[in-house]
Amino acid sequence: MGFLCLLIIGINLHAVTFAFPSSWCNVTSPSGPIPANALYFNTKSRYEEVNPYLMSDILAINESWVKPPSPACRAVHLSAIIRHGTRYPTSGNIKKMIQFSKLVKTRADLSCVKELQTWKMWYKEDMDGRLVEKGRSDHRYLARRLIKSFPTLITKENIEEGRVKLITSSKHRCVNSTLAFKHGVMEGLGIQGVDLPHTINDELMRFFDQCRRLLETVENNKDAVKEVELFKNGPEMKRVQEKLADRLQLPYSNVTAG
């Protein structure tokens, strides 16, 4: 019986985070210890941040994660829903970043964060969520790690027999992530001259755009996201905004959660 390996390239949005230098000027808001599990708070962290061993060997795998529960077990099927790779911010967020950078340059006190004095806003609106080179390498190396993790499933034979299926949405960053993943598979297996096609299926991969129940009960229902609004307007978020405003010496009204 032939093995079936199903790889679904999933889609989602990708956030951009900023890290300020460790220097601190505001004595009223001293920096505290960073909890060891802080990296796991962000669901969009890079693979290398969550798995530091990848920094020294990008093809390393944690064998304990894929070890069979019994020596008698063998892998017969693999389904993977994989996020697109690292991308640029969307145009809407870039507009906000451009607006905020102008505010910082003209009104903020940059003596505390000297790096911002020479930093230039280099994001352009036409970058709109497009995959960056890091995003392509994310998927090339992920493919090669999966080959090492499931050597009996992702094989030249299964690819030639059409048992490996790739599905993606029509979003350019997702299609390009799929192409990079395919490149990694072919490179890892040393395959040339063999086609590994992919299917575009927005009904499946972007179900949240078409599912009437989801749209009615969640997307268009303010009550469904009231916890999000409570958090955005809660004391924890307010304190983050105040600390950023304090550091840049900006009025609190200029730093919002929106």
Residue pairs with C-beta under 8 A, 6 or more apart in sequence:
2 158
2 161
2 163
3 75
3 76
3 77
3 152
3 153
3 155
3 158
3 163
4 76
4 77
4 158
4 163
5 77
5 78
5 150
5 153
5 154
5 158
5 163
5 164
5 165
6 77
6 78
6 79
6 80
6 164
6 165
7 78
7 79
7 80
7 82
7 146
7 164
7 165
7 166
7 181
8 79
8 80
8 81
8 82
8 165
8 166
8 167
8 205
9 82
9 84
9 166
9 167
9 168
9 174
9 177
9 178
9 181
9 198
9 205
10 81
10 82
10 83
10 84
10 174
10 205
11 83
11 84
11 168
11 169
11 171
11 173
11 174
11 205
11 206
12 83
12 84
13 90
13 129
14 44
14 83
14 84
14 86
14 87
14 129
14 173
15 42
15 44
16 88
16 89
16 93
17 42
20 113
20 247
21 113
21 115
22 31
23 112
23 113
24 30
24 31
24 112
24 247
25 111
25 112
25 247
26 112
26 243
26 246
26 247
28 246
29 243
29 246
29 247
39 45
39 49
39 50
40 50
44 83
46 86
46 138
47 54
47 138
47 142
48 54
48 55
48 58
51 62
53 60
53 62
54 60
58 141
59 141
59 144
59 145
59 148
60 145
61 145
61 148
61 149
65 149
66 149
66 150
68 74
68 75
74 152
75 150
75 152
75 153
76 153
77 153
78 146
78 150
78 153
78 154
80 146
82 139
82 142
82 177
82 181
84 131
84 135
84 171
84 173
84 174
84 176
84 177
85 131
85 132
85 134
85 135
85 136
85 137
85 138
85 139
85 173
85 176
85 177
85 180
86 131
86 132
86 134
86 135
86 138
87 129
87 130
87 131
87 132
87 135
87 173
88 94
88 123
88 127
88 128
88 129
88 130
88 132
89 97
89 123
89 127
89 129
90 128
90 129
91 125
91 126
91 127
91 128
91 129
94 123
94 124
94 125
94 127
94 128
95 125
97 121
97 123
98 121
98 123
101 121
102 121
103 250
103 254
104 110
104 116
104 248
104 250
107 250
107 254
108 116
108 248
108 249
108 250
109 248
109 249
110 116
110 117
110 248
112 247
112 248
112 249
113 247
113 248
129 171
129 172
129 173
130 172
130 173
130 176
131 172
131 173
131 176
131 177
131 180
135 173
135 176
135 177
135 180
136 176
136 177
136 180
136 183
137 180
138 177
138 180
139 177
139 178
139 180
139 181
139 184
140 180
140 181
140 183
140 184
140 187
141 184
142 181
142 184
143 154
143 181
143 182
143 183
143 184
143 185
143 187
143 188
144 184
144 185
144 187
144 188
146 154
147 154
147 185
147 188
147 189
154 164
154 185
154 188
154 189
155 189
156 189
156 190
156 191
156 194
158 164
159 185
159 189
159 191
159 194
159 196
160 194
164 185
164 196
165 199
166 178
166 181
166 182
166 196
166 197
166 198
166 199
167 198
167 199
167 200
167 201
167 204
167 205
168 174
168 175
168 177
168 178
168 198
168 199
168 200
168 201
168 205
169 175
169 200
169 201
169 202
169 205
169 206
170 200
170 202
170 206
171 206
174 205
175 198
175 200
178 198
179 198
182 196
182 198
185 191
185 196
186 192
186 194
186 196
202 209
202 210
203 210
207 214
208 214
208 219
217 224
218 224
218 225
222 229
231 237
232 257
232 258
233 257
237 257
241 252
241 255
241 256
241 257
242 252
242 255
244 250
244 255
245 251
245 252
245 254
245 255
248 255
